[in-house]
Amino acid sequence: MNECLHNICQTFEETSDFLKDRTPEKEKIITKLFFDFLECFSSLKAEKLDFPKEFQHDVQTYLRGNLALHKKFEDVEIRYLMLSDFYDFCRLTKRYIKEK
């Protein structure tokens, strides 16, 4: 897996309790990871095709400036849930293996 996507998964683990214990620090981490994800995922070439079309669509549509999607992702919880879906996908497909 791409190094920046690996780093996103690794850092995401620090926020696994975000919905139960939301703090300003965790919100900053989620926001940074969200924008890192957009940048990293959009820069992928053929590897991007190995991920669900929903990720491809949301990233492309967001980066094109779709107002509805921008409004949706203003909510840090929605950003968290998207990152959580990405993390879960990477874990389930063994693209990312949690370090012990």
N, C-alpha and C positions, 0 to 999 in steps of 0.2 A: 504494500500500500504506500502511496505517496507520503513523504515524510511530514508535510504540513497537516495532512488529514490524520496521520498517526498522532501528532502532537495535539490536535484538537480533541481526539478521543481521550488521550492521557490527561489533559487538563480538565476535560469535562467531568472526569471521575471526582474531582475536588468539589463538585457541586451536586453530587447525587442526592443530597437531602434538601435541595433548593425549595421544593414545594412545601416542605414541613418547617424549614428553618431559613426563611428568606432574609438575607441581610444586604445592605448596600454594597458590600464587598463582592458578594456572590452575584449580584445584579451586574456589577462592572465586569466580572469574569464572563458571564453569559453574553453580555453585549459585545465584548471583545471577540469571544469565540464565534458569535454569529457573523460578524463582519469578516473575521479571518476565514470562516467557512465559505462565505460568498466569494471572496477573493481566490481562495485556494481551489474551490470546486470549479469556478468558472475558467480557471487556467488549465484545467485538465484537458487532455486530448482524448484519445481512444478509451482510456481508463474510465472516463465519465460514463461511458455506455454500459459499464458493469454495474452501475447503481440504478435504483428504481427511477423510473421516468418522473416521478413526483419531485424528486430532488432537482433533476435537470430542469423541469418546467418552472419550479418556484424560483430557482436561482436566475434563470434567464429572464423570467417575467419581472422579478424584483429589480434586476439590474437595468432593464429597459425602462424602469420608472413607473410601473403600474401603480397607480394611486391606491387602489383597493388593497393590493398586497403590501404596500408600504404601511398603510394604516393598520392592517392586521399585525404586521411584525413590529409595530411600535410597542406592543405589549410584550414585556420581557418574559412573561410566562409562555407566550406563543413561541418566542425564540427558543426558550428552554425546551419546550416540547418537540420542536423541529430538531434541535440538536440531540435530544434524547432518542428520537426515531433514528437519526443517523448513527448514533453510538450503538444502539441495539442492533441495527442492521449489520454494522461492522463486526460486532461480537458474534451474532448468529451465523454469519458467513465466514467467520474466522479470519477476516481481514485484519482484525485487531484482537490481540490477545492481551488481556490484562496482566500487567507485571505484578509479581508477588512481592 
